Amino acid sequence: MNTPLSRRSFFRMAAAASAAAAMPILTEPQLAHAQRRRMAHAYGPDSVRIDANENPLGPCSGACAVMSSLLPEGGRYDMELTQKLVDTFSAQEGLSSDYVLVYAGSSEPLHYTVLAFTSHQHSLVVADPSYEAPMYAAKYSGAKIVKVPLAADYSHDVRAMVAADPGAGVLYICNPNNPTGTITSRDAIEYALANKPQGSILLVDEAYIHFSDATPSLDLVKAGKDLIVLRTFSKVYGMAGLRCGLAIGRPDLLAKIMTYGMNANPILAVAAATSSLQTPDLVPMRRKINTDIRTDVFSWLTANNYKFIPSQINCFMVDTGRPGREVIAAMAQRNVYIGRVWPIMPTWVRITVGTRSDMDKFQVAFKEVMTGPTAAALRSYGPAQVAALGTRDLPPHSAKLLL
Ligand SMILES: Cc1ncc(COP(=O)(O)O)c(C=O)c1O
């Protein structure tokens, strides 16, 4: 029956739904894609794609072999394969298997954690600059977003984050941090756990941890602390397009995020993830490749007097000394697609570490761009062009973050 109360609730729900619909939760690939769209560009075969923190090496050979052999099974939901991944990961990390959930990438559990633990009353506390997806998710829960600038060494200013809002629901710590590639110390994370507002949790995003010296936080999960750790197979394991990620936390915390939905996982992805975990030299080998290339790029940047943040991961920030958006546009004109700008650091751009050949091309294009004027490059992607392009997959607010 249509009582006045139910009509009111209906309108309230409808209003909430349409507000949310205007504000999709954007993630790394969508932000990179949106930036390219605004420049009317699509990758060509020779494009240098260093804008989305992907791993150009792709899945390891063992993972590829497993996926090929599994293809004919693609007609089946196979929950056993997901369980095998859970069992493999939890055995390696000494965790009980009910502390691990598998998703098609770490974006889903990231969003669900923010939705589950923030609200109008309980804010989201983030570092600035840091990965933006939690902030997009907080728009759905209606939570206040409290941004705390990174410390002078570009680590998370954990003391300031803990003190930022006594009503915090989630403190998001991206360790190592996207976009700066910098580390937040174990002491700082322990401090946050000991001093965070009552009822809040830490969301420790370890998407890039394998590239770095950062201390993982999984033992804190095992010790029963109030945190959820995220891992992804998109970065060091080169499976961004295949989609596999993990949420690791106490079962009572995971139960809260499970209320937002669990789905069958892509069988190729979970089998490839298990195979990757079972390849012992994979992480050290890929870490070395990434470190060697990044170190050489840093030597080149230093030799050419460019200012950069010494990252430990597969991306780094460079100060262009001018609006970073101009440099992005000028680089795109040279078929080199670099990452985005964060509003708090408008002259800095994020560069993903690609292959050696990618980085050679990056260096040539960057030097050219930095020795000439760049304002015209940005003007050539004017509002008329953007309008002509259409912005179907771009929510209006995201335009402000992009070119
Ligand atoms: C810090 C961080 N967390 C999470 C993700 C989401 O990755 P995925 O959904 O591919 O696991 C990304 C993607 O770039 C990221 O940079």
PDBQT file of the ligand as one rigid body, heavy atoms in Angstrom, charges set to zero:
ROOT
HETATM    1  C1  LIG A 501      46.545   2.087  -5.037  1.00  0.00    +0.000 C 
HETATM    2  C2  LIG A 501      45.646   1.286  -5.894  1.00  0.00    +0.000 A 
HETATM    3  N1  LIG A 501      44.732   0.515  -5.326  1.00  0.00    +0.000 NA
HETATM    4  C3  LIG A 501      43.898  -0.234  -6.038  1.00  0.00    +0.000 A 
HETATM    5  C4  LIG A 501      43.950  -0.207  -7.404  1.00  0.00    +0.000 A 
HETATM    6  C5  LIG A 501      42.936  -1.033  -8.150  1.00  0.00    +0.000 C 
HETATM    7  O1  LIG A 501      43.507  -2.005  -8.908  1.00  0.00    +0.000 OA
HETATM    8  P1  LIG A 501      42.717  -3.294  -9.412  1.00  0.00    +0.000 P 
HETATM    9  O2  LIG A 501      41.245  -3.075  -9.279  1.00  0.00    +0.000 OA
HETATM   10  O3  LIG A 501      43.167  -3.462 -10.810  1.00  0.00    +0.000 OA
HETATM   11  O4  LIG A 501      43.166  -4.398  -8.499  1.00  0.00    +0.000 OA
HETATM   12  C6  LIG A 501      44.864   0.600  -8.058  1.00  0.00    +0.000 A 
HETATM   13  C7  LIG A 501      44.953   0.646  -9.525  1.00  0.00    +0.000 C 
HETATM   14  O5  LIG A 501      45.797   1.237 -10.112  1.00  0.00    +0.000 OA
HETATM   15  C8  LIG A 501      45.748   1.379  -7.278  1.00  0.00    +0.000 A 
HETATM   16  O6  LIG A 501      46.640   2.195  -7.826  1.00  0.00    +0.000 OA
ENDROOT
TORSDOF 0
